[in-house]
Amino acid sequence: MMLQPRSGLCGLAVGAAVVSGTLLLAACGSNGSSRPAGSSSMAASPATAGAGGVNCGKAATVSASGSTAQEFAMKVWIKTFMRACPGTRIRYEGSGSGAGQTDFLDGRTAFAGSDSALSAAQINRSKGVCSNGGRAVHLPTVGGPIAIGFNLPGVGKLVLDAPTLARIFDSQITKWNDPAIAKLNSGTKLPSTPIQVTHRSDSSGTTDNFTSYLSATASSAWPHGHSKEWTARGGQSAKGSSGLVEQVKKTVGAIGYVELPYTIARNIPTVSIATGAPAPVGASVLTASKALAGSKIAGSGDDLVLELDYATKAPAAYPIGMVTYEIVCDKGNKPATWPATKAFLTYIAGAQGQEDLSFEGYATLPATIVDKVRSRINSLS
């Protein structure tokens, strides 16, 4: 089932929440009305444990951190889970994928959210955190498009391809009326405004996925490979997804890469990508879901790391996507918090948790992948 946007004031409230520094969430009741926002470690409202069929596990306080891409999802999940399980508190800090990985590998959190997989060296390091011979594994739970937002007054629609994007973000193309851009936008009057490239300043899975796309599809124009840290020359930087989208919003001539909900919340136009399909493809839940349908498991054994098809030319498939993983130990998780952690992971990967992401910005993962995630969670200890 494809995820559809919420409508009315609720959809606007959820969209606006993503740019808040305190990460507030305006949740919706069944009648579509908005409710007061809560924080990332909100106290659960009184409810019967296991309400709505949610298995709560043993009450505990669970700390996690990482990906800002899944903050929308985490806020919804935490609110629903804690209502059903009032004895448990889930605290999630959207600090960026790199910071989340570090927190987990240092033993400070029960799990990490990350938009990129751990390296082989980090997997080896995780053996010091996971007891009983365990190691870190990846559970894909959220998918979505990385939108290319831009600020160019008078230009509402823009088409770019991978080589042109690579040259823009490497500061090889510096004016908006460059012939390479004009060729892709016949009939559009492009100004000579300087291009203000905006990238993340922190260690970011979004950066890793965006540069993976450039490296896979435009290697001759993008010599930097992929990394959670920005390595190309020039441009301006901003911390976190909310910082980047604000920088684009206030800077004429700016362009930046960020998760789709952030551009929706700030009403920033996004680039359509010329992939070689019959028509350029815009970033949306549906187009990202179509591209993610081609994902394959690339991890070894039961580790569910996915390989994305960045070079897809399928009609209406948006190629710049990402998957967020919850990173836990396959065995040897923290005994005091593991029952609650496992219950929370079971909920978010289950039918209810996935259906709760019924707002603009997240894409569906293939059913075969989600089934494997559910089975893998059951086997963890």
N, C-alpha and C positions, 0 to 999 in steps of 0.2 A: 504494500500500500504506500503510495506517495504521500508525503507530508504536505498539508495545505496550510496557508497562512490563516491565523486568526483574524477575525474582522472587527471593525468598530474600534471603540476606545481601548478595549483590551489589547488588540494588536499594537496600537500606538504605544500603550504603556509598556508592553514587553519590549518593543523596539527601543524606546527611550532609555530603558534600564541599562542597556549595554554600555552606554557612554558615561555612566555614573561612576565616579571614583570609589564609592562605597558599595558598588555592585548591588543596588537595590532591585527588587523584582516586584512588579505589580501583577499579582496573579488574578485569575478569573474564576468566578463561580460558574455554575452550570447555566446561569441566565445571562452570562457574558458581562456582568458588571465587574468593575475593578475593586480590589481589596487593598488595604494598606500594605506597603512594601515591608520586607523584612531583610535582615542582614544575613551574611553567609554562615553565621553560627546561631541562627535564630532559635529561640526556645520553642519546643514543640507545643502545640495547643493540646488540651486534654482530649484524649481519644483512647479507645480500646486497643490494646496491643494487637497487631495483626489485622486491623480494620481494612476492609476492602480486599481481603485475601492476601495481603502483604505479609510475608514471613519476616519477623523482626530479628531473630537470633537473640543473643544475650545482650542486654542493655549495656551500652558503653559510649564513650566519647571518641569518635573517629576523626583523626586529622589527615588531610590530604592537601595537595597543592599541585600547581602546574599550569597546563594549557589555559590561555584566555579564550581560545576558540570555543570551548565547551562551557563557558560561564553561564550562558542562557540555559543550557541543558541542566547544568548542575543546580542552578537556583530552583528550577521546576522540580527536579528529582528530589532535592533535599526537602523542599517544602512538603511534597506529597508523602515521602517516606517518614518524615518526622511526625506528621499528623497521624499516620497509621501506627507509628512506634514511638510513643511519647517518652519512653525511657532512654532513648538513644539520641545523641547529638552528632550530627555530621558537620564538620568544619572544612570548607574548601577555600583555599587562597589562590586566586588567579594571578600567579606570579610569573607565568611564562613557562614553556616546556623545559627549558634548560634548568631553571631554578627548581622546578618540580622534580626532575630527574635527580638533581643533587640532593634535595631534601630526602628523597626515598633512599638513595644510596648511602646517605649518612645516618639512616635509621630514625629520622625525625618524623616520618609520616607512615600511615598504614598503606597508602598507595599513591601513585603519581599519575597525573593526567599529562599526556604528551602527544603532540602532533607529529613526532618523529620517533623512530625506534632507537633503543639503546644500541651503542656500538658493541662490538665483541669484547672490548676491554671493559666496558661498563657492565656487561653481563657477567663477566668473570668477577668483577668487583662486588656484584650483588650477592655472591656466594658468602660474603662476610656478613651480610645483613640477614639473609634467609638461613635459618637453622635447619638441622636435620638433612643436610646435603641439598637444600633447595637452591633455586636460582630464579631470577626475574623472568617473567613471561609477559606477553602483550595481549590485551583483550580489546579489539576494536569495538567501540560502542557508538561513536558518532561520526557522521560524514558530512561534508559540506563543501561548497565552492569558495575559492579564494577570489574575491572580486578585485578588479583593477579600477579603483575610484579615481576620478579626475575633477579638476576645478578649472574650467575654461569658459568664462562667460560668453554666451552667444552660441556655444556648441553644446547641444544636448545629447547627440549621438556620435559615437566614435568607434571605428573599427581598427584593430591592430592585429598583426600576426606575431608569431613567436620571434622571428629574427628582428623585427622592428622593436618589439618590447625589449629584447635583450640589448639592443644598441641604445635604446632610451635609458634603461636602468644602469648601463655601463658608461653613461655620459658621452656616448659617441654621437648621438643625435641630441641637439640642444635647443632647437626651436620648434614650435608647434607647426609651423608651415613647411617643415622639411619635406623635400620631394618624396621620401619614402612613406611618410604619413599621408601626404596629399594623394598619392597613388591609390591608397586603400580607402580613401574617403572622397571619391569623385562627387562633385556637386556641393561639397561642404566648404564654406569659406573659413579657412584656418588662419588665425592671427599669427604674427611673428613673435608672440609672447615667448619669453624664455621658459623652458621646461624646468620645473622644480621637482626633481626626483625625491621621494620620501621613502625611507626604509626604517626598519626597526633598529633600535639601539641596543636592545637586550637580546639574550640568547633565545631564539624563537623557532618553534616548529613550523610556524607559518612561513618564516624566511626559508627554512630548510625545504619545505614543499614547493614554494615558489621558485627557488633556484634549482630545484630538481627538475621542474618543468622546463625552465630555460635551458638547463644542461642537456636534457633529453631531446629537446625539439629544435634547438638553435645553437648547437655546440660551436659552430664556426664563428658565431657572433658573441658567444658567452664563454670566455676562457676560464671562468672562476670555479667551475664545478658546483657542488651544493654544500651548504653548511647551515647550522643554526645561527651562526654569526654572519653579519653582512661583510663581504670581502671586496665588493666592487668599489670603484673609485667614485668620489664626488657625492653629491646629494646631501639632503638634510635628514636628520634622524629624530626619532621620537620613541619613547618607551611605551611598550604595550600596544594592543590594538586600539584602545580608546585614545591614547596619545597620538598614534599615527593618523587616525581618522580626523581628529581635531586639527592636526597640522594641515592636512589636505583641505579641510573645510575653510580654513582661514587664509590660505595661500593661493593667490591667483597664479595659474600655470602649473599647479601641483599635480602630481600623479603618485599613487601609492597602492600597495597590495594589502588587503585586509579581508577578514571574513565578512561574508555578505550581510549579516544582521547589522553590522556597524554602518555600512553605507546606507542601508534602509533607514536606520534610526536618524541619521544626519541628513537624509535626502540628498545624497551625493550620487551623480550619474556614474555609471560603470561602463567599461569598455566591452564591446562584443569582439570575440576572437575569430579570426579567419583561420580555420583549421584544415582547409581543403575539402570540407563538406560543401554541399550545394549552396549553403548560406552561412554567414557568420553566426556565431552562437553566443547569446548573452548568458550572464550568470543568474541562475535561478535554482530553486529546489529541484524542479523537474529535470532540467538539463544536467545538473550535477549528478543526480541519481542515475541518469542514463549512462553517464560516463563511468560511475563507480560500479555499475553492473558488470563491467569488464575486469574488475579487480581479481587478482589471483593470490593465493597464499604463498608467500615466499619464505616464511620462517621455517626453521628446522624442527622436526618432531611435532610436538603439539603447540609450538609457539606460533601465534596467529598474526604475524607481521604480514601486511598486504603489499603487493606490488601493483601500483596504479598505472593505467595506460594513458600516460600524458600525451602520446602521439595519436590518440584516437581521431579518426576522420568520420566517425559515425554521424549521421544527420542528427542535429539537435542534441549533441553530447558536448557539454562544456568541459574542456580538458584540464583546467587548473583546479584540481580538487585536493582534498586532504582528508585524512582519517585521524581521529583522536583515539589513542589507546589509554586504557587504565592499566598501569603497570603494577603487578603484585608478584609475590613469590609463588612458585608452583607448589612448594611445601615449606614449612618453617615460618609462616607468617606470625605476627605478634599474637601470642595466645590470648591476651586480655581483650584485644579488640577484634580478633579474627571472626568470631561468630556474627558480630554486627556488620563488619566489613563485607563478609561473604553474603549476608542477607541483602545489604544495599546493592552490591554488584549484581546479585540475582534479580533484584527488582529492576534496575536500570536496563539490563539486557533482556528482560522479559517482555511479554506482549504489552503489559500496562505501561512500563517505563518507556518503551519505544513509541507507543501511541501518545504518551504525554507530551512528546515533542511536536505538537500540532501547531507550530507557528513558523512563519517565514524564516528561512536561514539554514535549516538543517536538511540533509539529504538522506535517503534510505540506503542502508547497506544491503547487499544481496542476501536473500533469505537463507541461502546455504551457509553464508559466513556467520550470520546471526545464530543459526542453529549450532554451529561449531563453538561459538562463544559460550552459549548456554551450557553445552556439554562440558566445556573446559572448566567453567566456574564450578560445576558440580564436583569435578575431580580434584580441585585445589584443597589444600589443608594447611 
